[in-house]
Amino acid sequence: MKTKIILAGLIVLAAVSTRAGDSVSSGGIPSKHANLMGPTHFTETDGEKLYATVCASCHMPNAMGGTGAGFYPALAKNDKLAVSSYPVMMVMNGRGPMPSFREAMSDAQIAAVVGYVRTHFGNSYTDPVSLDEVKQVREAK
Ligand code: HEC
């Protein structure tokens, strides 16, 4: 009788841990906002897709920013993007209400999304964002 109970317990435990394992390995992202809260890694590698998934919810799809529950600066026509290390640093470390994407994005993803923002929305800073630069910002903290 006791053995049966212990066995049943083990089966339940096994089922639970399998399920937990599944959700980690699938890399599934339940919702935009869950992304920002957890250590979920983004799967997009393309700057445009990363912008749409990660940045647009605050900076708006047209990068005009906005005010509402807070102030979100426009990234459109923003001359602070001229020196790439500034936006790289913002995405890597965050500042105030802007979250850090250090854990959620690889160096390549940060370079891609910053490169995208610097060459769209009325910005034309075409010098590429190098992986070396992103790496240096990552290690600087
Ligand atoms: C949760 C909302 C949120 C998300 C998501 C977000 N940001 Fe921000 N971002 C902000 C806020 C708020 C500020 C202003 C922070 C401050 O004033 O200190 C900001 C500031 C910035 C700045 C500095 C702008 C300036 O004029 O100084 C850059 C660059 C930037 N964000 C880029 C991005 C990029 C690229 C992404 C996507 C990878 C992103 N942000 C995602 C909220 C967000």
Residues whose N, C-alpha, C, O or C-beta is under 5 A from the ligand:
A	BS01	HEC	V54 C55 C58 F71 Y72 P73 A74 K80 P87 M90 V91 R95 G96 P97 M98 P99 V113
